[in-house]
């Protein structure tokens, strides 16, 4: 192989490393987050991407109703729920 062959091999290796260290873990994380959001149920304690902590009162197809401190109720999109509280996450593992 000549100079061009070595460059092609290096390019393929760089793309392979990029895929396994960047793209694949991100896809796995997105899949876990989707599974988490689909498994939301009334009574779960969650945190939104905006940092709002609340307890789920009601779950619909695209949104959830949260009960927050002080008796406030907020309706947020499921996509805005980032994760559960530490206690809930420990129970899932």
TORPA-4810 file (N, C-alpha, C, O; in nm, 3 decimals):
<nodes>
NODE_1_0.084_-0.118_0.000_0.000_0.000_0.000_0.088_0.124_0.000_0.195_0.128_0.060_X
NODE_2_0.038_0.222_-0.068_0.113_0.346_-0.076_0.068_0.445_0.029_0.001_0.410_0.126_X
NODE_3_0.105_0.568_0.006_0.073_0.678_0.097_-0.079_0.697_0.111_-0.127_0.723_0.220_X
NODE_4_-0.153_0.684_0.001_-0.298_0.701_0.002_-0.368_0.594_0.085_-0.467_0.622_0.151_X
NODE_5_-0.318_0.473_0.081_-0.376_0.363_0.158_-0.363_0.386_0.308_-0.455_0.357_0.384_X
NODE_6_-0.248_0.437_0.350_-0.227_0.466_0.492_-0.322_0.576_0.540_-0.373_0.570_0.652_X
NODE_7_-0.345_0.675_0.456_-0.436_0.783_0.494_-0.579_0.733_0.509_-0.651_0.775_0.599_X
NODE_8_-0.620_0.643_0.421_-0.756_0.587_0.429_-0.771_0.504_0.556_-0.873_0.512_0.624_X
NODE_9_-0.669_0.425_0.588_-0.673_0.343_0.710_-0.681_0.433_0.834_-0.758_0.404_0.925_X
NODE_10_-0.604_0.539_0.838_-0.607_0.631_0.952_-0.743_0.699_0.964_-0.794_0.716_1.075_X
NODE_11_-0.802_0.738_0.852_-0.934_0.801_0.852_-1.040_0.705_0.907_-1.125_0.744_0.987_X
NODE_12_-1.034_0.579_0.864_-1.129_0.478_0.912_-1.110_0.456_1.062_-1.208_0.443_1.135_X
NODE_13_-0.987_0.450_1.108_-0.961_0.432_1.250_-1.012_0.550_1.332_-1.071_0.531_1.439_X
NODE_14_-0.992_0.671_1.285_-1.040_0.790_1.356_-1.191_0.790_1.362_-1.249_0.820_1.467_X
NODE_15_-1.258_0.756_1.252_-1.404_0.749_1.251_-1.455_0.639_1.346_-1.556_0.658_1.414_X
NODE_16_-1.386_0.527_1.349_-1.424_0.418_1.440_-1.412_0.459_1.586_-1.502_0.432_1.666_X
NODE_17_-1.303_0.524_1.622_-1.284_0.572_1.759_-1.390_0.676_1.793_-1.447_0.673_1.902_X
NODE_18_-1.416_0.767_1.701_-1.518_0.870_1.722_-1.654_0.806_1.747_-1.727_0.849_1.837_X
NODE_19_-1.689_0.703_1.669_-1.818_0.635_1.685_-1.827_0.569_1.823_-1.926_0.588_1.893_X
NODE_20_-1.726_0.492_1.862_-1.734_0.415_1.986_-1.720_0.499_2.112_-1.770_0.460_2.217_X
NODE_21_-1.654_0.614_2.103_-1.637_0.696_2.222_-1.731_0.816_2.229_-1.744_0.877_2.336_X
NODE_22_-1.796_0.853_2.120_-1.882_0.971_2.121_-2.027_0.937_2.085_-2.118_0.966_2.162_X
NODE_23_-2.049_0.876_1.972_-2.184_0.856_1.921_-2.256_0.743_1.994_-2.370_0.761_2.037_X
NODE_24_-2.193_0.630_2.008_-2.258_0.514_2.069_-2.301_0.539_2.214_-2.415_0.506_2.249_X
NODE_25_-2.216_0.597_2.301_-2.262_0.624_2.438_-2.378_0.724_2.443_-2.466_0.712_2.528_X
NODE_26_-2.378_0.822_2.354_-2.487_0.920_2.351_-2.618_0.852_2.310_-2.722_0.883_2.367_X
NODE_27_-2.613_0.762_2.213_-2.733_0.690_2.172_-2.786_0.603_2.286_-2.907_0.593_2.306_X
NODE_28_-2.696_0.540_2.360_-2.736_0.457_2.474_-2.802_0.543_2.582_-2.902_0.502_2.641_X
NODE_29_-2.747_0.660_2.608_-2.802_0.750_2.708_-2.942_0.797_2.667_-3.032_0.804_2.751_X
NODE_30_-2.961_0.830_2.539_-3.091_0.873_2.490_-3.194_0.761_2.501_-3.310_0.786_2.534_X
NODE_31_-3.152_0.638_2.475_-3.242_0.524_2.485_-3.286_0.502_2.630_-3.403_0.474_2.655_X
NODE_32_-3.193_0.516_2.725_-3.227_0.501_2.866_-3.321_0.612_2.913_-3.413_0.586_2.990_X
NODE_33_-3.300_0.735_2.866_-3.386_0.847_2.902_-3.527_0.827_2.846_-3.625_0.857_2.914_X
NODE_34_-3.537_0.777_2.723_-3.667_0.749_2.663_-3.740_0.642_2.743_-3.860_0.654_2.768_X
NODE_35_-3.669_0.537_2.782_-3.729_0.430_2.861_-3.776_0.484_2.996_-3.883_0.446_3.044_X
NODE_36_-3.697_0.573_3.057_-3.735_0.634_3.184_-3.863_0.715_3.170_-3.953_0.705_3.253_X
NODE_37_-3.871_0.796_3.065_-3.988_0.881_3.044_-4.113_0.799_3.015_-4.223_0.837_3.057_X
NODE_38_-4.098_0.688_2.945_-4.213_0.602_2.917_-4.261_0.532_3.043_-4.378_0.495_3.053_X
NODE_39_-4.173_0.513_3.140_-4.208_0.443_3.263_-4.257_0.534_3.375_-4.276_0.488_3.487_X
NODE_40_-4.277_0.662_3.347_-4.324_0.754_3.450_-4.464_0.716_3.495_-4.549_0.678_3.415_X
NODE_41_-4.487_0.727_3.627_-4.618_0.692_3.683_-4.651_0.790_3.795_-4.563_0.857_3.849_X
NODE_42_-4.779_0.796_3.828_-4.822_0.883_3.937_-4.752_0.842_4.066_-4.740_0.724_4.096_X
NODE_43_-4.707_0.942_4.141_-4.636_0.917_4.266_-4.486_0.925_4.255_-4.418_0.935_4.358_X
NODE_44_-4.431_0.921_4.134_-4.286_0.932_4.115_-4.241_1.074_4.146_-4.309_1.171_4.112_X
NODE_45_-4.126_1.086_4.209_-4.065_1.217_4.234_-3.962_1.240_4.124_-3.876_1.156_4.100_X
NODE_46_-3.973_1.355_4.057_-3.888_1.384_3.942_-3.832_1.525_3.950_-3.874_1.607_4.031_X
NODE_47_-3.735_1.551_3.862_-3.675_1.684_3.845_-3.685_1.718_3.698_-3.652_1.635_3.613_X
NODE_48_-3.730_1.839_3.665_-3.738_1.881_3.526_-3.604_1.936_3.481_-3.514_1.957_3.562_X
NODE_49_-3.591_1.959_3.349_-3.465_2.014_3.299_-3.445_2.157_3.345_-3.334_2.210_3.339_X
NODE_50_-3.553_2.221_3.392_-3.543_2.356_3.446_-3.508_2.358_3.594_-3.492_2.464_3.653_X
NODE_51_-3.497_2.239_3.656_-3.460_2.230_3.796_-3.578_2.228_3.892_-3.559_2.243_4.013_X
NODE_52_-3.698_2.210_3.842_-3.816_2.206_3.928_-3.834_2.065_3.982_-3.840_1.968_3.905_X
NODE_53_-3.844_2.054_4.113_-3.866_1.925_4.178_-4.015_1.910_4.203_-4.081_2.005_4.244_X
NODE_54_-4.067_1.791_4.179_-4.209_1.770_4.203_-4.245_1.623_4.205_-4.164_1.536_4.175_X
NODE_55_-4.370_1.599_4.242_-4.424_1.464_4.247_-4.531_1.455_4.139_-4.615_1.543_4.127_X
NODE_56_-4.527_1.348_4.061_-4.621_1.332_3.951_-4.759_1.297_4.005_-4.776_1.203_4.082_X
NODE_57_-4.857_1.375_3.962_-4.996_1.348_3.999_-5.070_1.274_3.888_-5.155_1.189_3.914_X
NODE_58_-5.036_1.307_3.763_-5.109_1.253_3.649_-5.015_1.244_3.530_-4.931_1.333_3.509_X
NODE_59_-5.028_1.137_3.451_-4.944_1.118_3.333_-5.035_1.106_3.211_-5.126_1.023_3.209_X
NODE_60_-5.010_1.187_3.108_-5.080_1.178_2.980_-4.982_1.131_2.874_-4.868_1.098_2.905_X
NODE_61_-5.026_1.129_2.749_-4.938_1.085_2.639_-4.816_1.174_2.624_-4.705_1.123_2.608_X
NODE_62_-4.835_1.306_2.629_-4.724_1.397_2.601_-4.683_1.484_2.720_-4.580_1.550_2.714_X
NODE_63_-4.762_1.485_2.828_-4.727_1.571_2.940_-4.759_1.506_3.074_-4.826_1.403_3.080_X
NODE_64_-4.710_1.568_3.180_-4.735_1.520_3.317_-4.778_1.638_3.403_-4.743_1.753_3.376_X
NODE_65_-4.854_1.609_3.505_-4.897_1.710_3.601_-4.816_1.689_3.727_-4.820_1.581_3.787_X
NODE_66_-4.741_1.792_3.769_-4.655_1.785_3.885_-4.715_1.862_4.001_-4.775_1.968_3.982_X
NODE_67_-4.698_1.809_4.119_-4.732_1.880_4.241_-4.601_1.929_4.301_-4.512_1.850_4.329_X
NODE_68_-4.591_2.059_4.320_-4.469_2.119_4.374_-4.492_2.168_4.516_-4.605_2.166_4.565_X
NODE_69_-4.387_2.211_4.579_-4.397_2.261_4.716_-4.492_2.381_4.721_-4.494_2.464_4.630_X
NODE_70_-4.569_2.389_4.827_-4.664_2.498_4.843_-4.798_2.468_4.777_-4.884_2.556_4.771_X
NODE_71_-4.817_2.347_4.728_-4.943_2.310_4.667_-4.959_2.351_4.522_-5.066_2.332_4.464_X
NODE_72_-4.856_2.407_4.462_-4.863_2.447_4.321_-4.867_2.324_4.231_-4.800_2.224_4.259_X
NODE_73_-4.944_2.332_4.124_-4.950_2.225_4.025_-4.902_2.280_3.892_-4.946_2.386_3.848_X
NODE_74_-4.813_2.207_3.829_-4.757_2.248_3.700_-4.775_2.136_3.599_-4.754_2.019_3.630_X
NODE_75_-4.816_2.172_3.479_-4.823_2.074_3.370_-4.702_2.098_3.280_-4.684_2.208_3.226_X
NODE_76_-4.620_1.995_3.264_-4.499_2.006_3.181_-4.496_1.892_3.080_-4.558_1.788_3.100_X
NODE_77_-4.423_1.915_2.973_-4.405_1.811_2.872_-4.320_1.698_2.930_-4.233_1.722_3.014_X
NODE_78_-4.344_1.576_2.884_-4.263_1.463_2.928_-4.116_1.485_2.892_-4.026_1.442_2.965_X
NODE_79_-4.092_1.550_2.780_-3.954_1.573_2.736_-3.880_1.668_2.830_-3.757_1.675_2.825_X
NODE_80_-3.954_1.741_2.916_-3.891_1.832_3.011_-3.850_1.761_3.140_-3.781_1.820_3.223_X
NODE_81_-3.892_1.637_3.158_-3.854_1.560_3.277_-3.719_1.497_3.249_-3.704_1.416_3.158_X
NODE_82_-3.618_1.536_3.330_-3.484_1.488_3.301_-3.450_1.360_3.376_-3.393_1.268_3.318_X
NODE_83_-3.485_1.352_3.503_-3.456_1.231_3.579_-3.535_1.228_3.708_-3.598_1.327_3.746_X
NODE_84_-3.531_1.114_3.774_-3.597_1.101_3.903_-3.505_1.150_4.013_-3.390_1.184_3.988_X
NODE_85_-3.556_1.152_4.134_-3.474_1.190_4.247_-3.380_1.076_4.280_-3.395_0.966_4.227_X
NODE_86_-3.284_1.101_4.366_-3.183_1.001_4.400_-3.245_0.872_4.455_-3.199_0.763_4.423_X
NODE_87_-3.349_0.884_4.536_-3.413_0.765_4.593_-3.476_0.679_4.485_-3.464_0.556_4.490_X
NODE_88_-3.541_0.740_4.388_-3.606_0.667_4.280_-3.501_0.601_4.191_-3.519_0.487_4.149_X
NODE_89_-3.394_0.673_4.160_-3.290_0.618_4.074_-3.220_0.500_4.141_-3.184_0.404_4.073_X
NODE_90_-3.201_0.505_4.273_-3.137_0.394_4.344_-3.227_0.271_4.341_-3.178_0.159_4.334_X
NODE_91_-3.358_0.290_4.348_-3.453_0.179_4.347_-3.455_0.110_4.210_-3.480_-0.010_4.203_X
NODE_92_-3.430_0.185_4.102_-3.432_0.129_3.967_-3.310_0.043_3.940_-3.316_-0.048_3.856_X
NODE_93_-3.200_0.068_4.007_-3.075_-0.006_3.980_-3.068_-0.134_4.052_-2.969_-0.207_4.039_X
</nodes>
